[in-house]
Each structure stands twice: as C-alpha cells, then as structure tokens.
C-alpha cells in the first residue's frame, strides 16, 4: 500500500489550498518572452481551475548569471511561509521558473516537502513527493528537468560557437576589444589610433630588451592606461604583445569561471537544503 505523503499539520490533504505563487525572470529577454504578467496569468488560471487560493505572490526579479540565485528574496519568503504554516504549498509557472539548474530544483522541492508543503506548477499540476514504491515518479521528473537543462545548454553552446567562429574570421564577437582596436557602430573591429601607437612603442621597447615589468612601469609613468582604464601590469603587457600569452590567459580565465560556476551551483543547493534544518 502506498504511504500517504507527509503534510503540514494545517495543510488539508484535499480541498482548497492556500498557495504562495513564485514568479521569476532572470534576463531582459525573459521580461518580453515570458515575463511577470504572463506568468501571473498562468498561475492564477491554474489556481482558479484547481479550486485553490493564492494567498501571496512573490517575485525574484532580475536574477542573472551575475547574481547568486541563493540570494532570492522571493523564494526565501515563499519557503518561510510554508515552513510557518502560512501557506499549504508553492505554485510556480513551471519548474524552470523555480530554478534553472536541476540540482537547485530538486533541493527546493525537498525543502517544500520536508515542511509538509505541496508543490504545483501551472503547466503540470502537482509534483508529488518521492515515493519508494513509485521510483518512476522521481525518474520522470528528473529526466524532464535534465532535458530542459540540456536544451538551455545547447542554446548557449550554439551562441558561444557562433561568437567563436566570428572571432576566428577576424570579426568582433563579444567582450572588450583587444588593446589597439575598438568596435565601430557596425559592431566591427577597427584600429584605435592612440592605442595602436602606444602598442607599437611597447613592441619597440620589448625588442630592445625591456621586460614586461619594465614596460608596464614605463607605461604607467607616462600616464597610459590599459584597455579597462587601469594601470599596466606585467601580465597585461604580455597579453597585449603576445598572442600566446593572451590565449593562455583566456584559457586560464575560462577554467576559473567554470570552477567558480560549479562551486556556486553546489553552494546554492546546499544553502537551500540548509533551510530544512
């Protein structure tokens, strides 16, 4: 016999439920494509058709890759309402609005269920807690989440590959142009006369035997600024003068970003799980 899911002492097993609706946008593009207004209509329609009541709607706005998703005030408030018995469950437009990463989705679901709450999405209905007697339930949910994450990853990869191909053909793809160049109004790279002249001077100094450190010191004494407006350092001089040094620096930065992203993902999941304790 299948065991009934654990519920909060004030949560009715059936009938009208008090739900807190969680809406989220993370980029400007989502504001236009599936913004708050569209999300709100979907969750209100679902609640009305299912006979439930939305007691509060919370938002996580402008959560981008530059911001940690564990610092989501809307999500924190929604989970607190469920933990405190002020709401019987959480309602989101879909699991992607709950969180982009599968690990985070699973962590949030665990928190909701641990506090006896129930989880709904407008596109699916109720997501039932894991059941040892029904392993397919967990499998299907996680496969769907993994598929959605894969699709987002493939889109990102296509965009990245497109930028890389453009850059390999000499076009300007993204980021700050290399020292000595600038992007014009058409998004194409052209020479920056002032920087190009300084770069030629640096090459002359280097050919005469000056080290990257000595060149950086000389450039700073002359009041020359780097591409980002700061002082010159041996590493920035090396990247400006050497294609190999620049490529190695870019590869190192890419590895660092990947490692930081992996740590952030793990920390976000652990923090959400920590709300259960």
KOLNU-858477 format. One line per field, with one value per residue (C-alpha): residue number from 1; residue in one letter; y, x, z. Coordinates in steps of 0.5 Angstrom, whole numbers. Example, Ala and Ser with C-alpha at 12.3 -4.5 7.8 and 13.67 -1.06 7.14 Angstrom:
! KOLNU-858477
seq	1; 2
type	A; S
yy	-9; -2
xx	25; 27
zz	16; 14
***
This chain:
! KOLNU-858477
seq	1; 2; 3; 4; 5; 6; 7; 8; 9; 10; 11; 12; 13; 14; 15; 16; 17; 18; 19; 20; 21; 22; 23; 24; 25; 26; 27; 28; 29; 30; 31; 32; 33; 34; 35; 36; 37; 38; 39; 40; 41; 42; 43; 44; 45; 46; 47; 48; 49; 50; 51; 52; 53; 54; 55; 56; 57; 58; 59; 60; 61; 62; 63; 64; 65; 66; 67; 68; 69; 70; 71; 72; 73; 74; 75; 76; 77; 78; 79; 80; 81; 82; 83; 84; 85; 86; 87; 88; 89; 90; 91; 92; 93; 94; 95; 96; 97; 98; 99; 100; 101; 102; 103; 104; 105; 106; 107; 108; 109; 110; 111; 112; 113; 114; 115; 116; 117; 118; 119; 120; 121; 122; 123; 124; 125; 126; 127; 128; 129; 130; 131; 132; 133; 134; 135; 136; 137; 138; 139; 140; 141; 142; 143; 144; 145; 146; 147; 148; 149; 150; 151; 152; 153; 154; 155; 156; 157; 158; 159; 160; 161; 162; 163; 164; 165; 166; 167; 168; 169; 170; 171; 172; 173; 174; 175; 176; 177; 178; 179; 180; 181; 182; 183; 184; 185; 186; 187; 188; 189; 190; 191; 192; 193; 194; 195; 196; 197; 198; 199; 200; 201; 202; 203; 204; 205; 206; 207; 208; 209; 210; 211; 212; 213; 214; 215; 216; 217; 218; 219; 220; 221; 222; 223; 224; 225; 226; 227; 228; 229; 230; 231; 232; 233; 234; 235; 236; 237; 238; 239; 240; 241; 242; 243; 244; 245; 246; 247; 248; 249; 250; 251; 252; 253; 254; 255; 256; 257; 258; 259; 260; 261; 262; 263; 264; 265; 266; 267; 268; 269; 270; 271; 272; 273; 274; 275; 276; 277
type	X; X; X; X; X; X; X; X; X; X; X; X; X; X; X; X; X; X; X; X; X; X; X; X; X; X; X; X; X; X; X; X; X; X; X; X; X; X; X; X; X; X; X; X; X; X; X; X; X; X; X; X; X; X; X; X; X; X; X; X; X; X; X; X; X; X; X; X; X; X; X; X; X; X; X; X; X; X; X; X; X; X; X; X; X; X; X; X; X; X; X; X; X; X; X; X; X; X; X; X; X; X; X; X; X; X; X; X; X; X; X; X; X; X; X; X; X; X; X; X; X; X; X; X; X; X; X; X; X; X; X; X; X; X; X; X; X; X; X; X; X; X; X; X; X; X; X; X; X; X; X; X; X; X; X; X; X; X; X; X; X; X; X; X; X; X; X; X; X; X; X; X; X; X; X; X; X; X; X; X; X; X; X; X; X; X; X; X; X; X; X; X; X; X; X; X; X; X; X; X; X; X; X; X; X; X; X; X; X; X; X; X; X; X; X; X; X; X; X; X; X; X; X; X; X; X; X; X; X; X; X; X; X; X; X; X; X; X; X; X; X; X; X; X; X; X; X; X; X; X; X; X; X; X; X; X; X; X; X; X; X; X; X; X; X; X; X; X; X; X; X; X; X; X; X; X; X
yy	0; 7; 11; 18; 24; 28; 34; 40; 40; 45; 43; 40; 33; 35; 41; 48; 50; 56; 57; 62; 64; 65; 68; 69; 73; 73; 77; 82; 78; 74; 80; 80; 73; 70; 76; 77; 79; 72; 68; 71; 70; 62; 61; 65; 61; 54; 56; 58; 52; 47; 51; 53; 60; 65; 68; 72; 73; 74; 75; 74; 80; 81; 75; 74; 70; 76; 75; 69; 65; 63; 70; 70; 74; 72; 64; 65; 69; 63; 58; 61; 62; 54; 53; 57; 54; 61; 57; 50; 50; 53; 55; 57; 57; 51; 48; 53; 59; 55; 55; 54; 48; 41; 41; 47; 45; 38; 42; 47; 41; 38; 44; 44; 37; 37; 42; 39; 43; 41; 43; 46; 48; 51; 47; 40; 41; 38; 35; 29; 28; 22; 15; 9; 5; 9; 10; 12; 19; 21; 19; 22; 29; 29; 27; 32; 37; 35; 35; 43; 44; 41; 45; 51; 49; 47; 54; 57; 53; 55; 62; 61; 57; 63; 68; 64; 63; 70; 72; 67; 70; 77; 79; 82; 78; 80; 83; 88; 89; 88; 93; 97; 96; 99; 97; 101; 103; 97; 92; 91; 92; 98; 101; 105; 110; 112; 105; 103; 108; 106; 99; 100; 103; 98; 93; 97; 97; 90; 89; 93; 88; 91; 86; 86; 89; 95; 96; 96; 101; 106; 106; 108; 113; 116; 116; 111; 107; 100; 98; 97; 104; 102; 101; 97; 90; 85; 80; 86; 88; 81; 80; 86; 84; 76; 72; 66; 70; 72; 65; 62; 68; 67; 59; 60; 65; 60; 55; 59; 61; 54; 52; 58; 56; 49; 52; 57; 51; 47; 52; 54; 47; 47; 53; 52; 45; 48; 51; 45; 44
xx	0; 3; 4; 1; 5; 7; 3; 4; -1; -5; -5; -11; -10; -15; -20; -18; -11; -7; -1; 4; 6; 13; 15; 22; 25; 33; 34; 31; 30; 25; 22; 19; 18; 15; 15; 12; 5; 5; 7; 2; -4; -2; -1; -8; -11; -9; -11; -18; -19; -16; -20; -14; -13; -6; -5; 1; 5; 13; 18; 25; 27; 33; 36; 42; 48; 52; 48; 47; 41; 41; 40; 33; 28; 22; 24; 26; 20; 16; 19; 19; 11; 11; 15; 11; 4; 2; 1; 0; 4; 8; 6; 10; 9; 14; 20; 24; 22; 23; 30; 35; 39; 36; 40; 37; 30; 31; 34; 28; 23; 26; 25; 18; 16; 20; 16; 10; 8; 6; 9; 5; 7; 2; 4; 4; 0; 2; 9; 8; 14; 19; 16; 20; 14; 14; 21; 19; 16; 22; 26; 21; 21; 29; 29; 25; 29; 35; 32; 30; 37; 40; 36; 39; 46; 45; 43; 48; 53; 51; 51; 58; 60; 58; 62; 68; 67; 66; 72; 76; 75; 77; 70; 69; 64; 64; 68; 73; 76; 84; 89; 90; 83; 76; 69; 65; 58; 57; 60; 66; 73; 78; 84; 85; 90; 92; 93; 96; 101; 103; 103; 108; 112; 111; 114; 120; 122; 121; 125; 130; 131; 126; 122; 114; 115; 120; 115; 109; 113; 115; 107; 105; 110; 107; 100; 98; 92; 90; 84; 80; 83; 87; 95; 99; 102; 107; 101; 97; 103; 104; 97; 98; 104; 104; 98; 101; 100; 93; 91; 94; 91; 84; 84; 86; 80; 76; 78; 77; 70; 68; 71; 67; 61; 61; 62; 57; 52; 54; 53; 47; 44; 47; 44; 37; 38; 40; 33; 30; 35
zz	0; -2; 4; 4; 3; 10; 10; 15; 21; 18; 11; 8; 5; 0; -2; -3; -1; 1; -4; -5; -12; -14; -21; -23; -29; -30; -36; -40; -46; -41; -39; -46; -48; -41; -36; -30; -33; -37; -31; -26; -31; -32; -24; -23; -28; -25; -18; -20; -24; -19; -14; -9; -7; -8; -1; -4; -10; -9; -14; -16; -21; -25; -22; -28; -28; -25; -18; -14; -14; -7; -5; -8; -3; -6; -6; 1; 3; 0; 3; 10; 9; 8; 14; 18; 16; 13; 6; 4; -2; -7; -14; -20; -27; -29; -26; -30; -26; -20; -21; -28; -25; -24; -17; -15; -17; -13; -7; -7; -8; -2; 3; 1; 2; 8; 11; 9; 4; -3; -10; -16; -23; -28; -33; -30; -23; -17; -16; -11; -6; -8; -6; -5; -8; -14; -17; -24; -21; -19; -25; -30; -26; -26; -33; -35; -31; -34; -41; -40; -37; -43; -48; -45; -45; -52; -54; -50; -54; -60; -59; -56; -62; -67; -63; -63; -71; -72; -68; -72; -78; -75; -73; -67; -63; -55; -49; -49; -56; -55; -54; -60; -63; -62; -64; -69; -70; -74; -69; -73; -70; -73; -71; -65; -67; -60; -57; -63; -63; -56; -57; -63; -58; -53; -58; -60; -52; -52; -58; -55; -49; -44; -40; -39; -32; -34; -40; -35; -30; -36; -39; -32; -31; -38; -36; -41; -38; -40; -44; -38; -36; -30; -29; -33; -30; -33; -35; -38; -42; -44; -46; -51; -54; -54; -58; -54; -47; -49; -51; -44; -40; -43; -42; -35; -34; -37; -33; -27; -29; -30; -23; -20; -23; -21; -13; -14; -16; -10; -5; -8; -7; 0; 2; 0; 3; 10; 10; 12; 18
***
